[in-house]
Amino acid sequence: MKPATKLIHTGERIDTGATPSLTVPIYETSTFVFDSVADVIKYQEGKLNGYLYSRYENPTVVAVEQKVAAVDGAEAALLFSSGMAAISTTLLTLLKPGDEILCSAAIYGGTFHIIEDLMTKFGVERRFITLDDLANLDRVIGPKTKMVWFESPINPTLRCVDVRKVAAACKKAGVMSVIDNTFASALNQPVASMGIDLSMQSATKYLNGHSDVTGGALSGSKSVIAPLAKARRLLGGIMDPIPAFALGRGIKTMPLRVAQHNANALKVAQHFENHTALECVHYPGLTSHPDHAIAKGQMSGFGGVVTLDIKGGRDAAFRVFDQLKIIKRAASLGGVESICSLPILTSQYGLTDDELVQAGVSKGMVRISIGLEDASDLIADLEQALA
Ligand SMILES: Cc1ncc(COP(=O)(O)O)c(C=O)c1O
């Protein structure tokens, strides 16, 4: 089946009994009934295909996990109550005291802080590495390295990392490669087919796509996912059935949504590329982007996030932000509605001037998650704000 067909039909028709519903029902129950002690024993021995308790597994959640695995082209997937629950479960399960994680310095703030502030308490060592290091992992991976964690495209500069190259270097060294594929989504960037061991996504973003679910997802081979599923039972971060239902519904239209996000973002980026009020436009689909060649080699679409660097720096960016009429002032990305955030007040909040320079982030940056409105309305809104 092609992706559009797969995402609609995978995981559906789980109720084929007396109430054969077309769509996945919401199994809003904390626990499940057994007929006999024999059945409980069979369940515990893995011989009964049933459910015990919704912190372990829930039929609605399992059905949507099958959809996520289909999106990602992976053998298995797990859903979590947030992207951060997926990240914390991964780190706590796969790393132990004395292990080292190599993490891209250009990473989501929550990921940085959990590695820097929390994992170090458990004796996990970390090195934050540059894009240049990621391109030359052979010389960076050390004897204690167990995991490499990175993103591509990176927020808010949308710099890109050669995913196949990272996967190959990790494979050669026997190190686990983990990508946060939230910004691209697997429909644009199918990382499982590029040799990545584990893909993490904030399902809050493009997977759900309607800004009404907080969730996280992990996908990979069955052998990579199995210990994470076991640990999720203990750490307790599984997604609830109601958000899982909404997520499954969102995924059915994901190919349409992602294609339109890509098309709208490219239109906006191209329109503003040489605008006199801007220093530059950051979008990997533009030939002027420093990593356009890498992006072209691994992405079928360039995603929905565009960053404008406004001439006049911070004050000018603040004025543009306040003038927007259709595009809403809000954090996050990946929803049907266009939203806009200022990196120095969100993802890069509190960084010194030097740290901002190192991250390639300027005070005039305005990050826009381009939604599914008509692109001409978004362009008009940005034009009037810039004026
Ligand atoms: C790239 C990226 N990774 C992870 C997360 C964390 O996901 P969540 O907010 O769903 O916990 C976010 C949230 O903004 C993100 O942008």
Ligand as a Chemical Component Dictionary entry (heavy atoms), coordinates in Angstrom:
data_LIG
# 
_chem_comp.id                   LIG 
_chem_comp.type                 NON-POLYMER 
_chem_comp.pdbx_formal_charge   0 
_chem_comp.three_letter_code    LIG 
# 
loop_
_chem_comp_atom.comp_id 
_chem_comp_atom.atom_id 
_chem_comp_atom.alt_atom_id 
_chem_comp_atom.type_symbol 
_chem_comp_atom.charge 
_chem_comp_atom.model_Cartn_x 
_chem_comp_atom.model_Cartn_y 
_chem_comp_atom.model_Cartn_z 
_chem_comp_atom.pdbx_ordinal 
LIG C1 C1 C 0 12.031 19.537 18.286 1  
LIG C2 C2 C 0 11.239 19.240 19.518 2  
LIG N1 N1 N 0 11.484 18.102 20.181 3  
LIG C3 C3 C 0 10.800 17.782 21.311 4  
LIG C4 C4 C 0 9.841  18.627 21.827 5  
LIG C5 C5 C 0 9.115  18.258 23.092 6  
LIG O1 O1 O 0 7.850  17.802 22.797 7  
LIG P1 P1 P 0 6.563  18.032 23.755 8  
LIG O2 O2 O 0 6.368  19.504 23.889 9  
LIG O3 O3 O 0 5.469  17.332 23.025 10 
LIG O4 O4 O 0 6.891  17.387 25.068 11 
LIG C6 C6 C 0 9.554  19.822 21.153 12 
LIG C7 C7 C 0 8.537  20.755 21.673 13 
LIG O5 O5 O 0 8.406  21.869 21.233 14 
LIG C8 C8 C 0 10.282 20.135 19.974 15 
LIG O6 O6 O 0 10.047 21.270 19.294 16 
# 
loop_
_chem_comp_bond.comp_id 
_chem_comp_bond.atom_id_1 
_chem_comp_bond.atom_id_2 
_chem_comp_bond.value_order 
_chem_comp_bond.pdbx_ordinal 
LIG C1 C2 SING 1  
LIG C2 N1 SING 2  
LIG C2 C8 DOUB 3  
LIG N1 C3 DOUB 4  
LIG C3 C4 SING 5  
LIG C4 C5 SING 6  
LIG C4 C6 DOUB 7  
LIG C5 O1 SING 8  
LIG O1 P1 SING 9  
LIG P1 O2 DOUB 10 
LIG P1 O3 SING 11 
LIG P1 O4 SING 12 
LIG C6 C7 SING 13 
LIG C6 C8 SING 14 
LIG C7 O5 DOUB 15 
LIG C8 O6 SING 16 
# 
